[in-house]
């Protein structure tokens, strides 16, 4: 991979709405094919294309292949979040929660709120709405111009006794 390839991938994603599903998948496939066979980044970009165009089952397989190939950095974290989202969309929220909980416990970065949003949705699917709202409010509280402390406390009280 190089800066030119990364730029072309970013340009493709920025223009996704200009393509039909098949055309967009072909565009990403062409870019992925420029990478060596078995490259985790190629499988990740393919997974994202299937995920974004309505085929989460195919995306799950490719996210797993990408991770198994040694995907690292931000793409690895995105793969975990997006895999969990796809699993949820396929009616497998238990797997989604397990994956996201492990990912949340493994570290923190700028994708934490995205992880929390997907986790809250998966928890809702499991009937754990109070926990889901707590996670969502905790994520939101960090971005509020005021009331951060009180919102964080209210979120905690949804799931912990006083």
N, C-alpha and C positions, 0 to 999 in steps of 0.2 A: 504494500500500500504506500501511497505517497500523497502529497498535498493535492495534486491534480485529481487523483481518484476520489479522495475525500470530498473535494469541491463538487465533482460531478455527481456523487451520491447525494450530497446536500441539495444540489440544484434539482435533482430528480424528485426528492421528497418535497421540496418547496413547490413543485409543480404537479403534485399528485392529482389535484382536482381537475387538471386539464386532460386526464386520460380515463379511459374505461378500465375496468378491472384487468382484462387480458392484456391490454397495451401496457399498463403500468407494471404488471408482473414481468412482462417481457423486457421492459426497460431495466428493471432491477436485475433480472437474470443476466442480461448482457453485461452489466457492470460486475456482478458477482463472478461471472465466467472469466473475467480478467485476472482473478486471483487463483492461486494454486489449488488443485483439487484437495478437498478435505479442510480447507481454511475455515476456521470458525467465524471469521468476519463475513465471509461470503454466505455461509448458512444463516447467520444472524440477519443479514439484509434480506435474504430470501424469506425468512420467517416473518419479518416485519411486513414485507409486501403481501404475503398471504393473509396475515393478521388484519392488515389495514383494508383489505379488499374482501373481507367476509369469509375467510376459510381458516378458522381458528384450529381445526383439527390438523391440517397440514402444517400450520405454524408451530404447534406444540412439538411435532416431530423435529422440525428444523431448529427450534430453540434448544431442544435437548442435544441435537447433533452439534450445534455451535458451542454449547457449554462443554460437551465431552471433548471437543477438539482443542480445548484450552483457551477459549475466549477470555479476555482479560479487560481490566479497566472499566470505563463507563459502559461499554457495550455489554460486558458480563452482567453488570448490575441491571441494566435495562432489560436484558434477556430474562433475568429472574422475575422482574416485575411484570413484563409482558407475558411470559409463560404463565404466571399466576393468573393474570387477567384472562388469558385464553382458556385456562382450565376452568375458571369460574363460568365463563361463557358457555362452556361445554357441560355445565351442570356438575362440576366437580369442586365445589367450594371448600371441602375439607382439605384437599390437596393444595389448593390455593392458599388457604390460611397457614398450613404447615410450611409451605415454601416461603411465604412472606414473613412469617414469624422468625424463621431461621435467618433470613436475609436481614431483617431489622436488627437482630441480635448480633450479627456479624460485623456491623460497623455503621457509620453514618456518613452521608455526603449530601450534595445538593438535590438528590433524587428522593430524599426521605419523605417529602410530602406526597409525591406520586405513589410511593410504596404505601403510605398510610391511606391514601384514597382508595386504592384497590383493596387493601386489607379491610377497610370499613365496608366496602360493598360485599366482599366475600363473607364477612361476619354477619351482615344483614341476611344474606341467603341462608345462613345457618340458624337464624332466629335469635341472634345475639346482638339485637339492636342497641341496647344501652352501651355495650362495649364499642360498637361501631361508631355511635355518636360521640363517645368519649374520645376516640382516636381522631375523628374528624375535627372536633372542637379543639383538641390539643394542637393539631396541625395548623388550624386557622388562627389560633391565638397568637402564634409567633409573628403573624403578619398584620395584626391589628395596630392601629396607631395609639389606641388607648385600651384599657381593660385587659391587658395581657395576663396579669397575675390572677385576676378574678376569674377569667374564662378558663385558665389552666386549672384553677382550683375547682371550679364547677365540673369540668371534665373529669377530674380525678374522683370527685364525689359520686359521679354516675356509676362508678365501678368499685369503689372502696368505701367501706362503712366509715362513719365519722369516728 
